[in-house]
Amino acid sequence: MRNFITGDVRLDALVDAKGRVKSVEVLVGPSQLRQAAIDAIKQYQYAPATRGTRPVDSHVTVTIKFWYNP
């Protein structure tokens, strides 16, 4: 906020069979906001994907918006 940097950070996250984020890759976004987006998504908890009735690892694409409205 100090530098009034705004924008979207798009991430690819690997979600494990328990719904936790295992790894994150930044796809696009302002470099100054990337670490904050990674830190935020690592706190997310997802319902795991399933194959049949069995939970499996899966990828999700997430966009985190950083917008400053004075």
HTML snippet that shows the backbone in 3Dmol.js (N, CA, C, O; Angstrom):
<script src="https://3Dmol.org/build/3Dmol-min.js"></script>
<div id="view" style="width:600px;height:400px;position:relative"></div>
<script>
const pdb = `
ATOM      1  N   MET A   1       0.813  -1.194   0.000  1.00  0.00           N
ATOM      2  CA  MET A   1       0.000   0.000   0.000  1.00  0.00           C
ATOM      3  C   MET A   1       0.860   1.262   0.000  1.00  0.00           C
ATOM      4  O   MET A   1       0.467   2.291  -0.550  1.00  0.00           O
ATOM      5  N   ARG A   2       2.023   1.175   0.615  1.00  0.00           N
ATOM      6  CA  ARG A   2       2.876   2.357   0.670  1.00  0.00           C
ATOM      7  C   ARG A   2       3.230   2.874  -0.722  1.00  0.00           C
ATOM      8  O   ARG A   2       3.324   4.084  -0.927  1.00  0.00           O
ATOM      9  N   ASN A   3       3.424   1.977  -1.669  1.00  0.00           N
ATOM     10  CA  ASN A   3       3.811   2.372  -3.020  1.00  0.00           C
ATOM     11  C   ASN A   3       2.634   2.400  -3.980  1.00  0.00           C
ATOM     12  O   ASN A   3       2.821   2.623  -5.176  1.00  0.00           O
ATOM     13  N   PHE A   4       1.425   2.178  -3.480  1.00  0.00           N
ATOM     14  CA  PHE A   4       0.210   2.194  -4.283  1.00  0.00           C
ATOM     15  C   PHE A   4       0.273   1.210  -5.443  1.00  0.00           C
ATOM     16  O   PHE A   4      -0.207   1.502  -6.538  1.00  0.00           O
ATOM     17  N   ILE A   5       0.866   0.041  -5.203  1.00  0.00           N
ATOM     18  CA  ILE A   5       0.957  -0.990  -6.230  1.00  0.00           C
ATOM     19  C   ILE A   5      -0.325  -1.812  -6.192  1.00  0.00           C
ATOM     20  O   ILE A   5      -0.719  -2.320  -5.143  1.00  0.00           O
ATOM     21  N   THR A   6      -0.962  -1.935  -7.335  1.00  0.00           N
ATOM     22  CA  THR A   6      -2.181  -2.726  -7.419  1.00  0.00           C
ATOM     23  C   THR A   6      -2.052  -3.700  -8.576  1.00  0.00           C
ATOM     24  O   THR A   6      -1.196  -3.536  -9.446  1.00  0.00           O
ATOM     25  N   GLY A   7      -2.900  -4.706  -8.582  1.00  0.00           N
ATOM     26  CA  GLY A   7      -2.916  -5.653  -9.690  1.00  0.00           C
ATOM     27  C   GLY A   7      -3.363  -7.022  -9.241  1.00  0.00           C
ATOM     28  O   GLY A   7      -3.667  -7.251  -8.071  1.00  0.00           O
ATOM     29  N   ASP A   8      -3.395  -7.920 -10.193  1.00  0.00           N
ATOM     30  CA  ASP A   8      -3.781  -9.303  -9.953  1.00  0.00           C
ATOM     31  C   ASP A   8      -2.552 -10.197 -10.031  1.00  0.00           C
ATOM     32  O   ASP A   8      -1.670  -9.992 -10.865  1.00  0.00           O
ATOM     33  N   VAL A   9      -2.508 -11.189  -9.152  1.00  0.00           N
ATOM     34  CA  VAL A   9      -1.462 -12.202  -9.207  1.00  0.00           C
ATOM     35  C   VAL A   9      -2.155 -13.528  -9.463  1.00  0.00           C
ATOM     36  O   VAL A   9      -3.002 -13.952  -8.676  1.00  0.00           O
ATOM     37  N   ARG A  10      -1.801 -14.184 -10.556  1.00  0.00           N
ATOM     38  CA  ARG A  10      -2.384 -15.489 -10.898  1.00  0.00           C
ATOM     39  C   ARG A  10      -1.393 -16.582 -10.525  1.00  0.00           C
ATOM     40  O   ARG A  10      -0.213 -16.521 -10.871  1.00  0.00           O
ATOM     41  N   LEU A  11      -1.899 -17.582  -9.813  1.00  0.00           N
ATOM     42  CA  LEU A  11      -1.062 -18.652  -9.280  1.00  0.00           C
ATOM     43  C   LEU A  11      -1.587 -20.008  -9.721  1.00  0.00           C
ATOM     44  O   LEU A  11      -2.784 -20.185  -9.945  1.00  0.00           O
ATOM     45  N   ASP A  12      -0.678 -20.956  -9.840  1.00  0.00           N
ATOM     46  CA  ASP A  12      -1.035 -22.361 -10.018  1.00  0.00           C
ATOM     47  C   ASP A  12      -0.635 -23.058  -8.727  1.00  0.00           C
ATOM     48  O   ASP A  12       0.530 -23.013  -8.332  1.00  0.00           O
ATOM     49  N   ALA A  13      -1.599 -23.705  -8.064  1.00  0.00           N
ATOM     50  CA  ALA A  13      -1.317 -24.366  -6.794  1.00  0.00           C
ATOM     51  C   ALA A  13      -1.609 -25.856  -6.907  1.00  0.00           C
ATOM     52  O   ALA A  13      -2.596 -26.263  -7.521  1.00  0.00           O
ATOM     53  N   LEU A  14      -0.746 -26.654  -6.314  1.00  0.00           N
ATOM     54  CA  LEU A  14      -0.972 -28.097  -6.216  1.00  0.00           C
ATOM     55  C   LEU A  14      -1.629 -28.357  -4.868  1.00  0.00           C
ATOM     56  O   LEU A  14      -1.055 -28.076  -3.816  1.00  0.00           O
ATOM     57  N   VAL A  15      -2.847 -28.899  -4.917  1.00  0.00           N
ATOM     58  CA  VAL A  15      -3.613 -29.207  -3.710  1.00  0.00           C
ATOM     59  C   VAL A  15      -3.533 -30.707  -3.489  1.00  0.00           C
ATOM     60  O   VAL A  15      -3.829 -31.490  -4.391  1.00  0.00           O
ATOM     61  N   ASP A  16      -3.130 -31.112  -2.276  1.00  0.00           N
ATOM     62  CA  ASP A  16      -2.981 -32.545  -2.003  1.00  0.00           C
ATOM     63  C   ASP A  16      -4.327 -33.200  -1.691  1.00  0.00           C
ATOM     64  O   ASP A  16      -5.359 -32.531  -1.660  1.00  0.00           O
ATOM     65  N   ALA A  17      -4.306 -34.492  -1.463  1.00  0.00           N
ATOM     66  CA  ALA A  17      -5.524 -35.270  -1.243  1.00  0.00           C
ATOM     67  C   ALA A  17      -6.220 -34.914   0.067  1.00  0.00           C
ATOM     68  O   ALA A  17      -7.351 -35.342   0.299  1.00  0.00           O
ATOM     69  N   LYS A  18      -5.561 -34.139   0.924  1.00  0.00           N
ATOM     70  CA  LYS A  18      -6.188 -33.690   2.167  1.00  0.00           C
ATOM     71  C   LYS A  18      -6.700 -32.251   2.057  1.00  0.00           C
ATOM     72  O   LYS A  18      -7.251 -31.713   3.017  1.00  0.00           O
ATOM     73  N   GLY A  19      -6.518 -31.625   0.880  1.00  0.00           N
ATOM     74  CA  GLY A  19      -7.016 -30.279   0.659  1.00  0.00           C
ATOM     75  C   GLY A  19      -6.042 -29.172   1.001  1.00  0.00           C
ATOM     76  O   GLY A  19      -6.406 -27.997   0.960  1.00  0.00           O
ATOM     77  N   ARG A  20      -4.809 -29.522   1.336  1.00  0.00           N
ATOM     78  CA  ARG A  20      -3.792 -28.520   1.665  1.00  0.00           C
ATOM     79  C   ARG A  20      -2.977 -28.146   0.433  1.00  0.00           C
ATOM     80  O   ARG A  20      -2.750 -28.976  -0.448  1.00  0.00           O
ATOM     81  N   VAL A  21      -2.543 -26.900   0.379  1.00  0.00           N
ATOM     82  CA  VAL A  21      -1.708 -26.431  -0.728  1.00  0.00           C
ATOM     83  C   VAL A  21      -0.288 -26.932  -0.488  1.00  0.00           C
ATOM     84  O   VAL A  21       0.341 -26.598   0.516  1.00  0.00           O
ATOM     85  N   LYS A  22       0.210 -27.748  -1.436  1.00  0.00           N
ATOM     86  CA  LYS A  22       1.558 -28.317  -1.308  1.00  0.00           C
ATOM     87  C   LYS A  22       2.614 -27.444  -1.961  1.00  0.00           C
ATOM     88  O   LYS A  22       3.696 -27.255  -1.406  1.00  0.00           O
ATOM     89  N   SER A  23       2.305 -26.909  -3.144  1.00  0.00           N
ATOM     90  CA  SER A  23       3.275 -26.067  -3.843  1.00  0.00           C
ATOM     91  C   SER A  23       2.537 -25.008  -4.652  1.00  0.00           C
ATOM     92  O   SER A  23       1.368 -25.163  -5.005  1.00  0.00           O
ATOM     93  N   VAL A  24       3.261 -23.929  -4.933  1.00  0.00           N
ATOM     94  CA  VAL A  24       2.669 -22.787  -5.629  1.00  0.00           C
ATOM     95  C   VAL A  24       3.643 -22.288  -6.679  1.00  0.00           C
ATOM     96  O   VAL A  24       4.848 -22.211  -6.439  1.00  0.00           O
ATOM     97  N   GLU A  25       3.114 -21.952  -7.845  1.00  0.00           N
ATOM     98  CA  GLU A  25       3.912 -21.326  -8.900  1.00  0.00           C
ATOM     99  C   GLU A  25       3.191 -20.065  -9.357  1.00  0.00           C
ATOM    100  O   GLU A  25       1.999 -20.102  -9.661  1.00  0.00           O
ATOM    101  N   VAL A  26       3.913 -18.952  -9.406  1.00  0.00           N
ATOM    102  CA  VAL A  26       3.336 -17.699  -9.887  1.00  0.00           C
ATOM    103  C   VAL A  26       3.296 -17.744 -11.403  1.00  0.00           C
ATOM    104  O   VAL A  26       4.306 -18.016 -12.052  1.00  0.00           O
ATOM    105  N   LEU A  27       2.120 -17.476 -11.967  1.00  0.00           N
ATOM    106  CA  LEU A  27       1.986 -17.456 -13.422  1.00  0.00           C
ATOM    107  C   LEU A  27       2.199 -16.042 -13.964  1.00  0.00           C
ATOM    108  O   LEU A  27       2.967 -15.849 -14.906  1.00  0.00           O
ATOM    109  N   VAL A  28       1.528 -15.061 -13.379  1.00  0.00           N
ATOM    110  CA  VAL A  28       1.695 -13.656 -13.774  1.00  0.00           C
ATOM    111  C   VAL A  28       1.343 -12.763 -12.596  1.00  0.00           C
ATOM    112  O   VAL A  28       0.639 -13.174 -11.673  1.00  0.00           O
ATOM    113  N   GLY A  29       1.838 -11.550 -12.642  1.00  0.00           N
ATOM    114  CA  GLY A  29       1.494 -10.559 -11.630  1.00  0.00           C
ATOM    115  C   GLY A  29       2.676  -9.678 -11.295  1.00  0.00           C
ATOM    116  O   GLY A  29       3.822 -10.026 -11.579  1.00  0.00           O
ATOM    117  N   PRO A  30       2.394  -8.524 -10.685  1.00  0.00           N
ATOM    118  CA  PRO A  30       3.464  -7.600 -10.301  1.00  0.00           C
ATOM    119  C   PRO A  30       4.446  -8.262  -9.332  1.00  0.00           C
ATOM    120  O   PRO A  30       4.035  -8.910  -8.370  1.00  0.00           O
ATOM    121  N   SER A  31       5.716  -8.097  -9.588  1.00  0.00           N
ATOM    122  CA  SER A  31       6.733  -8.774  -8.781  1.00  0.00           C
ATOM    123  C   SER A  31       6.670  -8.382  -7.303  1.00  0.00           C
ATOM    124  O   SER A  31       7.000  -9.192  -6.438  1.00  0.00           O
ATOM    125  N   GLN A  32       6.256  -7.166  -7.009  1.00  0.00           N
ATOM    126  CA  GLN A  32       6.198  -6.710  -5.622  1.00  0.00           C
ATOM    127  C   GLN A  32       5.074  -7.384  -4.841  1.00  0.00           C
ATOM    128  O   GLN A  32       5.097  -7.370  -3.610  1.00  0.00           O
ATOM    129  N   LEU A  33       4.100  -7.968  -5.518  1.00  0.00           N
ATOM    130  CA  LEU A  33       2.941  -8.577  -4.853  1.00  0.00           C
ATOM    131  C   LEU A  33       3.001 -10.104  -4.835  1.00  0.00           C
ATOM    132  O   LEU A  33       2.175 -10.749  -4.189  1.00  0.00           O
ATOM    133  N   ARG A  34       3.946 -10.670  -5.521  1.00  0.00           N
ATOM    134  CA  ARG A  34       3.983 -12.136  -5.669  1.00  0.00           C
ATOM    135  C   ARG A  34       4.146 -12.872  -4.351  1.00  0.00           C
ATOM    136  O   ARG A  34       3.425 -13.839  -4.106  1.00  0.00           O
ATOM    137  N   GLN A  35       5.066 -12.450  -3.496  1.00  0.00           N
ATOM    138  CA  GLN A  35       5.288 -13.159  -2.238  1.00  0.00           C
ATOM    139  C   GLN A  35       4.065 -13.071  -1.330  1.00  0.00           C
ATOM    140  O   GLN A  35       3.724 -14.043  -0.655  1.00  0.00           O
ATOM    141  N   ALA A  36       3.408 -11.924  -1.308  1.00  0.00           N
ATOM    142  CA  ALA A  36       2.192 -11.775  -0.498  1.00  0.00           C
ATOM    143  C   ALA A  36       1.099 -12.718  -0.994  1.00  0.00           C
ATOM    144  O   ALA A  36       0.364 -13.291  -0.190  1.00  0.00           O
ATOM    145  N   ALA A  37       0.987 -12.883  -2.314  1.00  0.00           N
ATOM    146  CA  ALA A  37      -0.002 -13.799  -2.878  1.00  0.00           C
ATOM    147  C   ALA A  37       0.333 -15.243  -2.513  1.00  0.00           C
ATOM    148  O   ALA A  37      -0.561 -16.014  -2.166  1.00  0.00           O
ATOM    149  N   ILE A  38       1.602 -15.616  -2.586  1.00  0.00           N
ATOM    150  CA  ILE A  38       2.025 -16.974  -2.211  1.00  0.00           C
ATOM    151  C   ILE A  38       1.717 -17.231  -0.744  1.00  0.00           C
ATOM    152  O   ILE A  38       1.191 -18.288  -0.394  1.00  0.00           O
ATOM    153  N   ASP A  39       2.041 -16.272   0.114  1.00  0.00           N
ATOM    154  CA  ASP A  39       1.772 -16.431   1.546  1.00  0.00           C
ATOM    155  C   ASP A  39       0.279 -16.595   1.806  1.00  0.00           C
ATOM    156  O   ASP A  39      -0.125 -17.390   2.654  1.00  0.00           O
ATOM    157  N   ALA A  40      -0.537 -15.843   1.073  1.00  0.00           N
ATOM    158  CA  ALA A  40      -1.995 -15.930   1.258  1.00  0.00           C
ATOM    159  C   ALA A  40      -2.532 -17.286   0.830  1.00  0.00           C
ATOM    160  O   ALA A  40      -3.306 -17.900   1.564  1.00  0.00           O
ATOM    161  N   ILE A  41      -2.138 -17.764  -0.342  1.00  0.00           N
ATOM    162  CA  ILE A  41      -2.710 -19.018  -0.840  1.00  0.00           C
ATOM    163  C   ILE A  41      -2.268 -20.218  -0.003  1.00  0.00           C
ATOM    164  O   ILE A  41      -2.989 -21.213   0.072  1.00  0.00           O
ATOM    165  N   LYS A  42      -1.111 -20.141   0.617  1.00  0.00           N
ATOM    166  CA  LYS A  42      -0.658 -21.249   1.465  1.00  0.00           C
ATOM    167  C   LYS A  42      -1.543 -21.420   2.699  1.00  0.00           C
ATOM    168  O   LYS A  42      -1.491 -22.459   3.356  1.00  0.00           O
ATOM    169  N   GLN A  43      -2.345 -20.422   3.016  1.00  0.00           N
ATOM    170  CA  GLN A  43      -3.265 -20.511   4.148  1.00  0.00           C
ATOM    171  C   GLN A  43      -4.619 -21.101   3.748  1.00  0.00           C
ATOM    172  O   GLN A  43      -5.422 -21.432   4.620  1.00  0.00           O
ATOM    173  N   TYR A  44      -4.883 -21.237   2.454  1.00  0.00           N
ATOM    174  CA  TYR A  44      -6.158 -21.752   1.975  1.00  0.00           C
ATOM    175  C   TYR A  44      -6.314 -23.227   2.323  1.00  0.00           C
ATOM    176  O   TYR A  44      -5.331 -23.962   2.419  1.00  0.00           O
ATOM    177  N   GLN A  45      -7.544 -23.644   2.508  1.00  0.00           N
ATOM    178  CA  GLN A  45      -7.885 -25.053   2.688  1.00  0.00           C
ATOM    179  C   GLN A  45      -8.969 -25.366   1.656  1.00  0.00           C
ATOM    180  O   GLN A  45      -9.989 -24.679   1.597  1.00  0.00           O
ATOM    181  N   TYR A  46      -8.753 -26.386   0.858  1.00  0.00           N
ATOM    182  CA  TYR A  46      -9.682 -26.763  -0.199  1.00  0.00           C
ATOM    183  C   TYR A  46     -10.338 -28.098   0.105  1.00  0.00           C
ATOM    184  O   TYR A  46      -9.810 -28.895   0.881  1.00  0.00           O
ATOM    185  N   ALA A  47     -11.481 -28.339  -0.502  1.00  0.00           N
ATOM    186  CA  ALA A  47     -12.039 -29.685  -0.535  1.00  0.00           C
ATOM    187  C   ALA A  47     -11.229 -30.414  -1.603  1.00  0.00           C
ATOM    188  O   ALA A  47     -11.103 -29.905  -2.717  1.00  0.00           O
ATOM    189  N   PRO A  48     -10.680 -31.580  -1.302  1.00  0.00           N
ATOM    190  CA  PRO A  48      -9.830 -32.252  -2.284  1.00  0.00           C
ATOM    191  C   PRO A  48     -10.625 -32.716  -3.503  1.00  0.00           C
ATOM    192  O   PRO A  48     -11.817 -33.008  -3.416  1.00  0.00           O
ATOM    193  N   ALA A  49      -9.937 -32.774  -4.633  1.00  0.00           N
ATOM    194  CA  ALA A  49     -10.538 -33.350  -5.834  1.00  0.00           C
ATOM    195  C   ALA A  49     -10.686 -34.846  -5.610  1.00  0.00           C
ATOM    196  O   ALA A  49      -9.991 -35.434  -4.781  1.00  0.00           O
ATOM    197  N   THR A  50     -11.587 -35.446  -6.347  1.00  0.00           N
ATOM    198  CA  THR A  50     -11.780 -36.892  -6.210  1.00  0.00           C
ATOM    199  C   THR A  50     -11.757 -37.563  -7.569  1.00  0.00           C
ATOM    200  O   THR A  50     -12.130 -36.978  -8.586  1.00  0.00           O
ATOM    201  N   ARG A  51     -11.320 -38.772  -7.556  1.00  0.00           N
ATOM    202  CA  ARG A  51     -11.394 -39.643  -8.726  1.00  0.00           C
ATOM    203  C   ARG A  51     -12.203 -40.837  -8.255  1.00  0.00           C
ATOM    204  O   ARG A  51     -11.732 -41.658  -7.467  1.00  0.00           O
ATOM    205  N   GLY A  52     -13.437 -40.919  -8.755  1.00  0.00           N
ATOM    206  CA  GLY A  52     -14.356 -41.895  -8.199  1.00  0.00           C
ATOM    207  C   GLY A  52     -14.730 -41.406  -6.807  1.00  0.00           C
ATOM    208  O   GLY A  52     -15.311 -40.331  -6.654  1.00  0.00           O
ATOM    209  N   THR A  53     -14.403 -42.184  -5.812  1.00  0.00           N
ATOM    210  CA  THR A  53     -14.651 -41.761  -4.429  1.00  0.00           C
ATOM    211  C   THR A  53     -13.363 -41.474  -3.675  1.00  0.00           C
ATOM    212  O   THR A  53     -13.394 -41.130  -2.493  1.00  0.00           O
ATOM    213  N   ARG A  54     -12.236 -41.614  -4.354  1.00  0.00           N
ATOM    214  CA  ARG A  54     -10.929 -41.461  -3.713  1.00  0.00           C
ATOM    215  C   ARG A  54     -10.385 -40.043  -3.879  1.00  0.00           C
ATOM    216  O   ARG A  54     -10.345 -39.543  -5.003  1.00  0.00           O
ATOM    217  N   PRO A  55      -9.957 -39.367  -2.779  1.00  0.00           N
ATOM    218  CA  PRO A  55      -9.343 -38.037  -2.924  1.00  0.00           C
ATOM    219  C   PRO A  55      -7.982 -38.135  -3.618  1.00  0.00           C
ATOM    220  O   PRO A  55      -7.213 -39.063  -3.369  1.00  0.00           O
ATOM    221  N   VAL A  56      -7.698 -37.166  -4.490  1.00  0.00           N
ATOM    222  CA  VAL A  56      -6.438 -37.155  -5.247  1.00  0.00           C
ATOM    223  C   VAL A  56      -5.857 -35.740  -5.269  1.00  0.00           C
ATOM    224  O   VAL A  56      -6.566 -34.760  -5.038  1.00  0.00           O
ATOM    225  N   ASP A  57      -4.556 -35.653  -5.550  1.00  0.00           N
ATOM    226  CA  ASP A  57      -3.897 -34.359  -5.743  1.00  0.00           C
ATOM    227  C   ASP A  57      -4.437 -33.714  -7.014  1.00  0.00           C
ATOM    228  O   ASP A  57      -4.797 -34.414  -7.960  1.00  0.00           O
ATOM    229  N   SER A  58      -4.496 -32.387  -7.041  1.00  0.00           N
ATOM    230  CA  SER A  58      -4.966 -31.687  -8.234  1.00  0.00           C
ATOM    231  C   SER A  58      -4.374 -30.281  -8.266  1.00  0.00           C
ATOM    232  O   SER A  58      -3.866 -29.784  -7.261  1.00  0.00           O
ATOM    233  N   HIS A  59      -4.447 -29.655  -9.425  1.00  0.00           N
ATOM    234  CA  HIS A  59      -3.989 -28.280  -9.600  1.00  0.00           C
ATOM    235  C   HIS A  59      -5.195 -27.356  -9.662  1.00  0.00           C
ATOM    236  O   HIS A  59      -6.236 -27.708 -10.217  1.00  0.00           O
ATOM    237  N   VAL A  60      -5.041 -26.166  -9.083  1.00  0.00           N
ATOM    238  CA  VAL A  60      -6.045 -25.116  -9.215  1.00  0.00           C
ATOM    239  C   VAL A  60      -5.332 -23.842  -9.635  1.00  0.00           C
ATOM    240  O   VAL A  60      -4.182 -23.610  -9.262  1.00  0.00           O
ATOM    241  N   THR A  61      -6.013 -23.031 -10.402  1.00  0.00           N
ATOM    242  CA  THR A  61      -5.502 -21.718 -10.780  1.00  0.00           C
ATOM    243  C   THR A  61      -6.300 -20.691  -9.993  1.00  0.00           C
ATOM    244  O   THR A  61      -7.531 -20.691 -10.021  1.00  0.00           O
ATOM    245  N   VAL A  62      -5.588 -19.815  -9.288  1.00  0.00           N
ATOM    246  CA  VAL A  62      -6.216 -18.831  -8.408  1.00  0.00           C
ATOM    247  C   VAL A  62      -5.709 -17.448  -8.782  1.00  0.00           C
ATOM    248  O   VAL A  62      -4.520 -17.260  -9.041  1.00  0.00           O
ATOM    249  N   THR A  63      -6.616 -16.486  -8.810  1.00  0.00           N
ATOM    250  CA  THR A  63      -6.232 -15.088  -9.013  1.00  0.00           C
ATOM    251  C   THR A  63      -6.498 -14.338  -7.720  1.00  0.00           C
ATOM    252  O   THR A  63      -7.618 -14.339  -7.211  1.00  0.00           O
ATOM    253  N   ILE A  64      -5.469 -13.701  -7.196  1.00  0.00           N
ATOM    254  CA  ILE A  64      -5.596 -12.882  -5.996  1.00  0.00           C
ATOM    255  C   ILE A  64      -5.480 -11.426  -6.432  1.00  0.00           C
ATOM    256  O   ILE A  64      -4.516 -11.034  -7.089  1.00  0.00           O
ATOM    257  N   LYS A  65      -6.475 -10.637  -6.056  1.00  0.00           N
ATOM    258  CA  LYS A  65      -6.538  -9.238  -6.476  1.00  0.00           C
ATOM    259  C   LYS A  65      -6.021  -8.337  -5.356  1.00  0.00           C
ATOM    260  O   LYS A  65      -6.437  -8.454  -4.203  1.00  0.00           O
ATOM    261  N   PHE A  66      -5.118  -7.450  -5.713  1.00  0.00           N
ATOM    262  CA  PHE A  66      -4.590  -6.440  -4.809  1.00  0.00           C
ATOM    263  C   PHE A  66      -4.985  -5.080  -5.384  1.00  0.00           C
ATOM    264  O   PHE A  66      -4.382  -4.613  -6.350  1.00  0.00           O
ATOM    265  N   TRP A  67      -5.984  -4.455  -4.798  1.00  0.00           N
ATOM    266  CA  TRP A  67      -6.440  -3.163  -5.307  1.00  0.00           C
ATOM    267  C   TRP A  67      -6.512  -2.163  -4.178  1.00  0.00           C
ATOM    268  O   TRP A  67      -7.061  -2.454  -3.115  1.00  0.00           O
ATOM    269  N   TYR A  68      -5.972  -1.007  -4.399  1.00  0.00           N
ATOM    270  CA  TYR A  68      -5.973   0.070  -3.424  1.00  0.00           C
ATOM    271  C   TYR A  68      -7.054   1.056  -3.807  1.00  0.00           C
ATOM    272  O   TYR A  68      -7.034   1.610  -4.906  1.00  0.00           O
ATOM    273  N   ASN A  69      -8.008   1.281  -2.899  1.00  0.00           N
ATOM    274  CA  ASN A  69      -9.057   2.285  -3.106  1.00  0.00           C
ATOM    275  C   ASN A  69      -8.935   3.333  -2.009  1.00  0.00           C
ATOM    276  O   ASN A  69      -9.338   3.083  -0.873  1.00  0.00           O
ATOM    277  N   PRO A  70      -8.390   4.495  -2.326  1.00  0.00           N
ATOM    278  CA  PRO A  70      -8.219   5.534  -1.286  1.00  0.00           C
ATOM    279  C   PRO A  70      -9.541   6.056  -0.764  1.00  0.00           C
ATOM    280  O   PRO A  70      -9.561   6.926   0.107  1.00  0.00           O
TER     281      PRO A  70
END
`;
const viewer = $3Dmol.createViewer("view");
viewer.addModel(pdb, "pdb");
viewer.setStyle({}, {cartoon: {color: "spectrum"}});
viewer.zoomTo();
viewer.render();
</script>
